Amino acid sequence: MPTSEIHAAGPTTFTFITLGGIPTAMQERVEEITRPGVDGHAFALLGLKGEPFQLEGVRDYDDLTAAKAALASLESLLPGSLVTVYDDFERQLDYVLVLDVRPIEMRKVIKAAGGKSTSKGAILRVVFTMQRT
């Protein structure tokens, strides 16, 4: 089973049960150039650019306190950072800028199976807004 991770600067790694979404590829951007009263079209190539995309990460923790601490760490370390992402499809995405970290669910769980923590007392779902650079 592949490991879904976000590697930030230094030894900081955030591991997830699942890290899913559809990252956009870097694509050549084109600008149309027109002038009133002049026939025809011209185009300028603007270079490779990435569009923002979202990935959703899910992770289990021993308790709500650990989940809150992990969320605080995600929110303080990642926004504005260049990271490397390994997603559920075993893709490695290098030089990805984290634009936003938004929690969408944090709750207690009972009798969960699998995952990363040993006692599985809480689950955290987070949406990351990212952009390839």
Buried (B, 14 or more C-beta within 10 A) or exposed (E): EEEBBBBBEEEEEBBBBBBBBEBBEBEEEEEEEEEEEEEEEEEEEEEEEBEEBBBBBBBBBBBBEBBBEBBEBBBEBBBEEEBBBBBBEEEEBEEBBBBBBEBEEBEEEEEBEEBEBEEBBBBBBBBBBBBBE
